[in-house]
Amino acid sequence: MDEREKLRKFRELDDAFAEALKELDGGSGYDTPPQEDAASLEARRQEEEIERQRLFEQRLRALMSEYHLPSESVSTLMRTLLELGRIA
C-alpha cells in the first residue's frame, strides 16, 4: 500500500470513529455549545434546589393531609429524627 492509500484509509477510519462518538454522545457531535460559565451554573443549581424544595414541601403537605397529621406533629417528628441522626 502506498502512502496516499494509507492516508486515505486513516481518514476513513478517523471519520468513522468521529461518527461513532457522535452517536454515543446522543448526536451532539463537534458543534456542542460552549461550556456555561460558573455564574450561570450556580444560578441553575440554585433554581433546581428551590424546585426540589418546593416539590418536597408539596409532597409533605399531601401526606400530612392524607394521614390527617397537624404540622406540630410533623415538626416534632422531624426534630426527633434530626436529633437521632436519622436524617441530615
KOLKEVO-862679 format. One record per atom (N, C-alpha, C): residue number from 1; residue in three letters; y, x, z; atom name. Coordinates in pm, 1 decimal, always signed. Each point is the difference from the previous one (the first is absolute). Layout:
! KOLKEVO-862679
<n=NUM&res=Ala&y=Y&x=X&z=Z&atom=CA>
...
***
This chain:
! KOLKEVO-862679
<n=1&res=Met&y=-117.1&x=+84.2&z=+0.0&atom=N>
<n=1&res=Met&y=+117.1&x=-84.2&z=+0.0&atom=CA>
<n=1&res=Met&y=+124.9&x=+89.8&z=+0.0&atom=C>
<n=2&res=Asp&y=+92.6&x=-29.3&z=-88.7&atom=N>
<n=2&res=Asp&y=+121.4&x=+81.4&z=-0.6&atom=CA>
<n=2&res=Asp&y=+97.7&x=-47.9&z=+107.7&atom=C>
<n=3&res=Glu&y=+107.0&x=+72.9&z=+20.8&atom=N>
<n=3&res=Glu&y=+95.3&x=-27.7&z=+107.1&atom=CA>
<n=3&res=Glu&y=+68.4&x=-135.5&z=-16.3&atom=C>
<n=4&res=Arg&y=+30.0&x=-38.7&z=-122.5&atom=N>
<n=4&res=Arg&y=+64.9&x=-128.7&z=-24.5&atom=CA>
<n=4&res=Arg&y=-91.8&x=-115.5&z=+38.7&atom=C>
<n=5&res=Glu&y=-126.1&x=+12.8&z=-33.1&atom=N>
<n=5&res=Glu&y=-97.5&x=-103.3&z=+34.4&atom=CA>
<n=5&res=Glu&y=-14.6&x=-10.8&z=+152.2&atom=C>
<n=6&res=Lys&y=-3.6&x=+113.4&z=+67.7&atom=N>
<n=6&res=Lys&y=-8.2&x=+0.1&z=+146.2&atom=CA>
<n=6&res=Lys&y=+123.1&x=-66.8&z=+61.0&atom=C>
<n=7&res=Leu&y=+115.6&x=+30.1&z=-54.2&atom=N>
<n=7&res=Leu&y=+123.9&x=-57.6&z=+50.3&atom=CA>
<n=7&res=Leu&y=+1.8&x=-151.1&z=-22.3&atom=C>
<n=8&res=Arg&y=-45.2&x=-44.1&z=-116.9&atom=N>
<n=8&res=Arg&y=-6.6&x=-143.3&z=-28.8&atom=CA>
<n=8&res=Arg&y=-94.3&x=-71.7&z=+96.3&atom=C>
<n=9&res=Lys&y=-117.0&x=+58.7&z=+23.7&atom=N>
<n=9&res=Lys&y=-97.2&x=-58.7&z=+93.3&atom=CA>
<n=9&res=Lys&y=+58.9&x=-6.2&z=+141.5&atom=C>
<n=10&res=Phe&y=+71.4&x=+107.2&z=+38.3&atom=N>
<n=10&res=Phe&y=+60.3&x=+3.4&z=+132.4&atom=CA>
<n=10&res=Phe&y=+103.0&x=-111.6&z=+14.2&atom=C>
<n=11&res=Arg&y=+82.1&x=-20.7&z=-104.4&atom=N>
<n=11&res=Arg&y=+100.7&x=-106.5&z=+4.5&atom=CA>
<n=11&res=Arg&y=-65.9&x=-137.3&z=+8.4&atom=C>
<n=12&res=Glu&y=-106.4&x=-19.8&z=-73.5&atom=N>
<n=12&res=Glu&y=-71.8&x=-127.9&z=+6.8&atom=CA>
<n=12&res=Glu&y=-55.4&x=-23.1&z=+140.6&atom=C>
<n=13&res=Leu&y=-57.5&x=+103.6&z=+56.6&atom=N>
<n=13&res=Leu&y=-53.1&x=-9.3&z=+135.3&atom=CA>
<n=13&res=Leu&y=+111.7&x=-27.7&z=+100.2&atom=C>
<n=14&res=Asp&y=+112.0&x=+69.5&z=-16.4&atom=N>
<n=14&res=Asp&y=+114.5&x=-20.5&z=+88.3&atom=CA>
<n=14&res=Asp&y=+52.3&x=-142.8&z=-10.7&atom=C>
<n=15&res=Asp&y=+10.3&x=-53.1&z=-121.4&atom=N>
<n=15&res=Asp&y=+45.2&x=-137.4&z=-19.6&atom=CA>
<n=15&res=Asp&y=-96.3&x=-100.1&z=+63.8&atom=C>
<n=16&res=Ala&y=-129.3&x=+24.6&z=-17.8&atom=N>
<n=16&res=Ala&y=-99.8&x=-89.5&z=+59.7&atom=CA>
<n=16&res=Ala&y=+8.4&x=+3.8&z=+152.2&atom=C>
<n=17&res=Phe&y=+18.9&x=+118.7&z=+55.1&atom=N>
<n=17&res=Phe&y=+12.0&x=+14.3&z=+144.5&atom=CA>
<n=17&res=Phe&y=+125.6&x=-72.6&z=+50.7&atom=C>
<n=18&res=Ala&y=+110.9&x=+14.7&z=-69.4&atom=N>
<n=18&res=Ala&y=+123.8&x=-67.7&z=+38.7&atom=CA>
<n=18&res=Ala&y=-16.6&x=-151.3&z=-5.6&atom=C>
<n=19&res=Glu&y=-67.6&x=-48.6&z=-100.6&atom=N>
<n=19&res=Glu&y=-24.2&x=-143.8&z=-12.8&atom=CA>
<n=19&res=Glu&y=-87.7&x=-51.5&z=+114.5&atom=C>
<n=20&res=Ala&y=-102.2&x=+76.8&z=+35.9&atom=N>
<n=20&res=Ala&y=-87.2&x=-38.6&z=+111.2&atom=CA>
<n=20&res=Ala&y=+77.8&x=-4.6&z=+130.7&atom=C>
<n=21&res=Leu&y=+85.9&x=+97.0&z=+22.7&atom=N>
<n=21&res=Leu&y=+83.3&x=-0.9&z=+120.5&atom=CA>
<n=21&res=Leu&y=+94.0&x=-119.6&z=+1.7&atom=C>
<n=22&res=Lys&y=+54.0&x=-31.5&z=-116.0&atom=N>
<n=22&res=Lys&y=+89.4&x=-115.1&z=-12.0&atom=CA>
<n=22&res=Lys&y=-73.4&x=-128.8&z=+38.4&atom=C>
<n=23&res=Glu&y=-122.5&x=-15.0&z=-45.8&atom=N>
<n=23&res=Glu&y=-79.4&x=-117.4&z=+33.2&atom=CA>
<n=23&res=Glu&y=-34.0&x=-4.3&z=+148.1&atom=C>
<n=24&res=Leu&y=-30.5&x=+114.5&z=+59.1&atom=N>
<n=24&res=Leu&y=-28.5&x=+4.9&z=+143.5&atom=CA>
<n=24&res=Leu&y=+120.9&x=-37.4&z=+83.8&atom=C>
<n=25&res=Asp&y=+118.4&x=+34.6&z=-47.7&atom=N>
<n=25&res=Asp&y=+123.3&x=-31.3&z=+71.2&atom=CA>
<n=25&res=Asp&y=+44.2&x=-143.4&z=-23.3&atom=C>
<n=26&res=Gly&y=-80.1&x=-77.5&z=-64.0&atom=N>
<n=26&res=Gly&y=+35.9&x=-138.6&z=-26.6&atom=CA>
<n=26&res=Gly&y=+95.3&x=-16.0&z=-115.5&atom=C>
<n=27&res=Gly&y=-7.0&x=+95.5&z=-90.9&atom=N>
<n=27&res=Gly&y=+83.8&x=-8.5&z=-118.2&atom=CA>
<n=27&res=Gly&y=+140.8&x=+49.0&z=+20.6&atom=C>
<n=28&res=Ser&y=+27.8&x=+67.0&z=+112.2&atom=N>
<n=28&res=Ser&y=+136.7&x=+45.1&z=+24.6&atom=CA>
<n=28&res=Ser&y=+38.9&x=+117.9&z=-86.5&atom=C>
<n=29&res=Gly&y=-91.3&x=+85.4&z=-34.9&atom=N>
<n=29&res=Gly&y=+26.1&x=+109.4&z=-92.4&atom=CA>
<n=29&res=Gly&y=+106.5&x=+96.4&z=+44.9&atom=C>
<n=30&res=Tyr&y=+58.2&x=+68.8&z=-98.2&atom=N>
<n=30&res=Tyr&y=+97.7&x=+103.0&z=+30.6&atom=CA>
<n=30&res=Tyr&y=+140.0&x=-54.2&z=+22.0&atom=C>
<n=31&res=Asp&y=+27.3&x=-121.2&z=-44.3&atom=N>
<n=31&res=Asp&y=+134.5&x=-53.1&z=+13.1&atom=CA>
<n=31&res=Asp&y=+15.7&x=-84.8&z=+125.4&atom=C>
<n=32&res=Thr&y=-47.4&x=+52.3&z=+113.1&atom=N>
<n=32&res=Thr&y=+15.5&x=-68.2&z=+127.1&atom=CA>
<n=32&res=Thr&y=+143.8&x=+13.7&z=+46.2&atom=C>
<n=33&res=Pro&y=+49.4&x=-98.9&z=+76.8&atom=N>
<n=33&res=Pro&y=+137.8&x=+9.4&z=+47.5&atom=CA>
<n=33&res=Pro&y=+15.0&x=+114.3&z=+99.2&atom=C>
<n=34&res=Pro&y=+120.9&x=+53.1&z=+13.6&atom=N>
<n=34&res=Pro&y=+20.3&x=+109.6&z=+94.3&atom=CA>
<n=34&res=Pro&y=-27.3&x=-43.8&z=+143.2&atom=C>
<n=35&res=Gln&y=-30.5&x=+96.4&z=+83.3&atom=N>
<n=35&res=Gln&y=-28.3&x=-29.2&z=+140.4&atom=CA>
<n=35&res=Gln&y=+123.4&x=-62.4&z=+65.3&atom=C>
<n=36&res=Glu&y=-26.7&x=-94.9&z=+90.0&atom=N>
<n=36&res=Glu&y=+110.4&x=-60.7&z=+72.6&atom=CA>
<n=36&res=Glu&y=+58.4&x=+101.6&z=+97.3&atom=C>
<n=37&res=Asp&y=+127.9&x=-12.7&z=+26.1&atom=N>
<n=37&res=Asp&y=+59.5&x=+91.5&z=+96.3&atom=CA>
<n=37&res=Asp&y=-35.6&x=-44.0&z=+141.5&atom=C>
<n=38&res=Ala&y=+24.0&x=+86.8&z=+95.7&atom=N>
<n=38&res=Ala&y=-40.0&x=-24.6&z=+138.9&atom=CA>
<n=38&res=Ala&y=+68.0&x=-124.6&z=+56.7&atom=C>
<n=39&res=Ala&y=+125.0&x=-23.5&z=-35.0&atom=N>
<n=39&res=Ala&y=+72.1&x=-115.8&z=+53.4&atom=CA>
<n=39&res=Ala&y=-62.0&x=-131.0&z=-46.4&atom=C>
<n=40&res=Ser&y=-34.6&x=-8.0&z=-128.9&atom=N>
<n=40&res=Ser&y=-58.7&x=-125.3&z=-49.3&atom=CA>
<n=40&res=Ser&y=-141.3&x=-18.7&z=+53.1&atom=C>
<n=41&res=Leu&y=-74.3&x=+109.3&z=+19.5&atom=N>
<n=41&res=Leu&y=-132.6&x=-11.7&z=+60.9&atom=CA>
<n=41&res=Leu&y=+10.2&x=-50.7&z=+143.0&atom=C>
<n=42&res=Glu&y=+97.1&x=+51.2&z=+75.3&atom=N>
<n=42&res=Glu&y=+20.4&x=-43.5&z=+138.5&atom=CA>
<n=42&res=Glu&y=+42.7&x=-146.3&z=+4.2&atom=C>
<n=43&res=Ala&y=+88.1&x=-39.7&z=-90.8&atom=N>
<n=43&res=Ala&y=+44.7&x=-139.6&z=-4.8&atom=CA>
<n=43&res=Ala&y=-117.2&x=-92.6&z=-31.8&atom=C>
<n=44&res=Arg&y=-84.0&x=+41.9&z=-93.7&atom=N>
<n=44&res=Arg&y=-116.3&x=-82.5&z=-34.6&atom=CA>
<n=44&res=Arg&y=-98.2&x=-7.9&z=+116.5&atom=C>
<n=45&res=Arg&y=-18.9&x=+112.8&z=+70.9&atom=N>
<n=45&res=Arg&y=-87.9&x=+0.9&z=+115.8&atom=CA>
<n=45&res=Arg&y=+51.5&x=-94.8&z=+107.5&atom=C>
<n=46&res=Gln&y=+130.9&x=-0.3&z=+22.5&atom=N>
<n=46&res=Gln&y=+58.6&x=-89.2&z=+99.0&atom=CA>
<n=46&res=Gln&y=-16.7&x=-146.4&z=-40.0&atom=C>
<n=47&res=Glu&y=+19.5&x=-29.6&z=-127.8&atom=N>
<n=47&res=Glu&y=-18.6&x=-137.2&z=-48.6&atom=CA>
<n=47&res=Glu&y=-144.0&x=-45.4&z=+19.8&atom=C>
<n=48&res=Glu&y=-95.2&x=+88.6&z=-30.2&atom=N>
<n=48&res=Glu&y=-141.0&x=-34.1&z=+18.0&atom=CA>
<n=48&res=Glu&y=-32.5&x=-22.1&z=+147.1&atom=C>
<n=49&res=Glu&y=+57.6&x=+80.0&z=+88.3&atom=N>
<n=49&res=Glu&y=-22.7&x=-16.3&z=+143.8&atom=CA>
<n=49&res=Glu&y=+56.7&x=-132.5&z=+49.5&atom=C>
<n=50&res=Ile&y=+117.8&x=-36.2&z=-47.2&atom=N>
<n=50&res=Ile&y=+59.9&x=-128.2&z=+37.9&atom=CA>
<n=50&res=Ile&y=-87.0&x=-114.8&z=-48.4&atom=C>
<n=51&res=Glu&y=-51.4&x=+10.8&z=-121.3&atom=N>
<n=51&res=Glu&y=-86.3&x=-105.4&z=-54.4&atom=CA>
<n=51&res=Glu&y=-130.6&x=-10.9&z=+79.4&atom=C>
<n=52&res=Arg&y=-59.9&x=+115.7&z=+36.2&atom=N>
<n=52&res=Arg&y=-122.3&x=-3.5&z=+81.6&atom=CA>
<n=52&res=Arg&y=+26.2&x=-65.9&z=+134.2&atom=C>
<n=53&res=Gln&y=+114.2&x=+31.0&z=+60.1&atom=N>
<n=53&res=Gln&y=+34.0&x=-59.4&z=+128.5&atom=CA>
<n=53&res=Gln&y=+19.8&x=-150.8&z=-13.8&atom=C>
<n=54&res=Arg&y=+67.1&x=-41.0&z=-106.7&atom=N>
<n=54&res=Arg&y=+22.3&x=-143.0&z=-22.9&atom=CA>
<n=54&res=Arg&y=-132.6&x=-74.3&z=-17.1&atom=C>
<n=55&res=Leu&y=-91.9&x=+59.2&z=-77.4&atom=N>
<n=55&res=Leu&y=-130.3&x=-63.4&z=-21.0&atom=CA>
<n=55&res=Leu&y=-81.0&x=-5.4&z=+129.6&atom=C>
<n=56&res=Phe&y=+6.7&x=+107.3&z=+81.1&atom=N>
<n=56&res=Phe&y=-69.6&x=+0.0&z=+128.2&atom=CA>
<n=56&res=Phe&y=+52.2&x=-112.1&z=+89.2&atom=C>
<n=57&res=Glu&y=+132.1&x=-11.5&z=+9.0&atom=N>
<n=57&res=Glu&y=+58.5&x=-105.0&z=+83.7&atom=CA>
<n=57&res=Glu&y=-38.3&x=-138.6&z=-49.9&atom=C>
<n=58&res=Gln&y=-3.7&x=-15.7&z=-130.2&atom=N>
<n=58&res=Gln&y=-39.1&x=-128.4&z=-58.6&atom=CA>
<n=58&res=Gln&y=-144.9&x=-33.4&z=+36.0&atom=C>
<n=59&res=Arg&y=-89.9&x=+97.5&z=-12.1&atom=N>
<n=59&res=Arg&y=-141.0&x=-23.8&z=+35.6&atom=CA>
<n=59&res=Arg&y=-15.1&x=-27.6&z=+148.6&atom=C>
<n=60&res=Leu&y=+75.1&x=+75.0&z=+82.4&atom=N>
<n=60&res=Leu&y=-7.3&x=-19.7&z=+144.9&atom=CA>
<n=60&res=Leu&y=+45.8&x=-140.2&z=+38.6&atom=C>
<n=61&res=Arg&y=+111.5&x=-45.2&z=-58.9&atom=N>
<n=61&res=Arg&y=+47.6&x=-136.1&z=+30.1&atom=CA>
<n=61&res=Arg&y=-102.1&x=-105.4&z=-42.5&atom=C>
<n=62&res=Ala&y=-63.8&x=+22.2&z=-115.4&atom=N>
<n=62&res=Ala&y=-100.9&x=-95.9&z=-46.7&atom=CA>
<n=62&res=Ala&y=-118.1&x=-5.6&z=+97.1&atom=C>
<n=63&res=Leu&y=-44.0&x=+117.0&z=+47.7&atom=N>
<n=63&res=Leu&y=-110.6&x=+1.7&z=+96.8&atom=CA>
<n=63&res=Leu&y=+40.9&x=-63.9&z=+131.8&atom=C>
<n=64&res=Met&y=+121.2&x=+28.5&z=+46.1&atom=N>
<n=64&res=Met&y=+48.4&x=-60.2&z=+124.2&atom=CA>
<n=64&res=Met&y=+2.6&x=-152.0&z=-11.9&atom=C>
<n=65&res=Ser&y=+43.2&x=-48.6&z=-115.1&atom=N>
<n=65&res=Ser&y=+5.1&x=-144.0&z=-22.9&atom=CA>
<n=65&res=Ser&y=-141.1&x=-59.4&z=-5.8&atom=C>
<n=66&res=Glu&y=-88.6&x=+69.3&z=-71.0&atom=N>
<n=66&res=Glu&y=-137.4&x=-48.9&z=-14.8&atom=CA>
<n=66&res=Glu&y=-72.0&x=-9.7&z=+134.2&atom=C>
<n=67&res=Tyr&y=+22.3&x=+99.1&z=+87.4&atom=N>
<n=67&res=Tyr&y=-68.5&x=+2.6&z=+129.4&atom=CA>
<n=67&res=Tyr&y=+86.3&x=-52.3&z=+113.5&atom=C>
<n=68&res=His&y=+115.9&x=-56.4&z=-32.9&atom=N>
<n=68&res=His&y=+90.4&x=-60.3&z=+98.2&atom=CA>
<n=68&res=His&y=+33.3&x=+97.3&z=+113.0&atom=C>
<n=69&res=Leu&y=+40.3&x=+121.4&z=-37.0&atom=N>
<n=69&res=Leu&y=+35.7&x=+101.8&z=+98.3&atom=CA>
<n=69&res=Leu&y=+151.9&x=+13.2&z=+8.5&atom=C>
<n=70&res=Pro&y=+54.8&x=-4.0&z=+120.9&atom=N>
<n=70&res=Pro&y=+144.5&x=+22.0&z=+14.2&atom=CA>
<n=70&res=Pro&y=+32.8&x=+148.3&z=-18.3&atom=C>
<n=71&res=Ser&y=+122.3&x=+29.1&z=-38.2&atom=N>
<n=71&res=Ser&y=+39.5&x=+138.3&z=-25.1&atom=CA>
<n=71&res=Ser&y=-12.3&x=+86.2&z=+125.7&atom=C>
<n=72&res=Glu&y=+18.0&x=-59.0&z=+118.7&atom=N>
<n=72&res=Glu&y=-13.3&x=+76.1&z=+124.6&atom=CA>
<n=72&res=Glu&y=-142.2&x=+53.5&z=+16.8&atom=C>
<n=73&res=Ser&y=-99.4&x=-79.7&z=-33.7&atom=N>
<n=73&res=Ser&y=-139.9&x=+43.0&z=+11.9&atom=CA>
<n=73&res=Ser&y=-30.1&x=+114.1&z=-97.2&atom=C>
<n=74&res=Val&y=+50.8&x=-12.2&z=-120.5&atom=N>
<n=74&res=Val&y=-23.2&x=+103.3&z=-100.6&atom=CA>
<n=74&res=Val&y=+71.9&x=+129.2&z=+40.7&atom=C>
<n=75&res=Ser&y=+120.3&x=-14.0&z=+52.6&atom=N>
<n=75&res=Ser&y=+75.5&x=+116.8&z=+45.5&atom=CA>
<n=75&res=Ser&y=-73.6&x=+71.5&z=+113.0&atom=C>
<n=76&res=Thr&y=-53.2&x=-75.3&z=+94.5&atom=N>
<n=76&res=Thr&y=-76.7&x=+59.3&z=+110.3&atom=CA>
<n=76&res=Thr&y=-124.2&x=+69.9&z=-53.5&atom=C>
<n=77&res=Leu&y=-68.6&x=-61.0&z=-92.9&atom=N>
<n=77&res=Leu&y=-118.6&x=+60.0&z=-60.2&atom=CA>
<n=77&res=Leu&y=+35.2&x=+131.1&z=-70.5&atom=C>
<n=78&res=Met&y=+108.9&x=+1.3&z=-76.3&atom=N>
<n=78&res=Met&y=+41.1&x=+120.6&z=-71.6&atom=CA>
<n=78&res=Met&y=+35.4&x=+112.4&z=+97.7&atom=C>
<n=79&res=Arg&y=+73.7&x=-32.1&z=+105.5&atom=N>
<n=79&res=Arg&y=+33.9&x=+102.1&z=+100.7&atom=CA>
<n=79&res=Arg&y=-125.0&x=+56.7&z=+65.3&atom=C>
<n=80&res=Thr&y=-94.9&x=-85.9&z=+31.1&atom=N>
<n=80&res=Thr&y=-125.3&x=+44.0&z=+61.7&atom=CA>
<n=80&res=Thr&y=-76.0&x=+92.5&z=-93.3&atom=C>
<n=81&res=Leu&y=-10.3&x=-36.7&z=-127.7&atom=N>
<n=81&res=Leu&y=-68.9&x=+83.5&z=-97.5&atom=CA>
<n=81&res=Leu&y=+68.6&x=+135.6&z=-15.8&atom=C>
<n=82&res=Leu&y=+133.4&x=+0.5&z=-0.4&atom=N>
<n=82&res=Leu&y=+74.1&x=+126.0&z=-7.7&atom=CA>
<n=82&res=Leu&y=-28.1&x=+88.5&z=+121.9&atom=C>
<n=83&res=Glu&y=+1.0&x=-60.2&z=+118.3&atom=N>
<n=83&res=Glu&y=-24.5&x=+76.2&z=+123.0&atom=CA>
<n=83&res=Glu&y=-140.7&x=+57.2&z=+3.0&atom=C>
<n=84&res=Leu&y=-94.8&x=-71.8&z=-55.3&atom=N>
<n=84&res=Leu&y=-138.9&x=+47.3&z=-1.5&atom=CA>
<n=84&res=Leu&y=-25.8&x=+97.8&z=-114.7&atom=C>
<n=85&res=Gly&y=+98.4&x=+17.8&z=-85.0&atom=N>
<n=85&res=Gly&y=-16.9&x=+91.5&z=-113.7&atom=CA>
<n=85&res=Gly&y=-84.3&x=-57.8&z=-111.6&atom=C>
<n=86&res=Arg&y=-12.9&x=-129.7&z=-4.4&atom=N>
<n=86&res=Arg&y=-81.2&x=-64.5&z=-104.4&atom=CA>
<n=86&res=Arg&y=+73.0&x=-11.7&z=-132.1&atom=C>
<n=87&res=Ile&y=+132.4&x=+1.4&z=+5.7&atom=N>
<n=87&res=Ile&y=+80.3&x=-2.7&z=-122.1&atom=CA>
<n=87&res=Ile&y=+108.1&x=+106.0&z=+12.2&atom=C>
<n=88&res=Ala&y=+44.6&x=+45.9&z=-113.7&atom=N>
<n=88&res=Ala&y=+105.6&x=+103.8&z=+0.8&atom=CA>
<n=88&res=Ala&y=+132.2&x=-57.8&z=-36.9&atom=C>
***
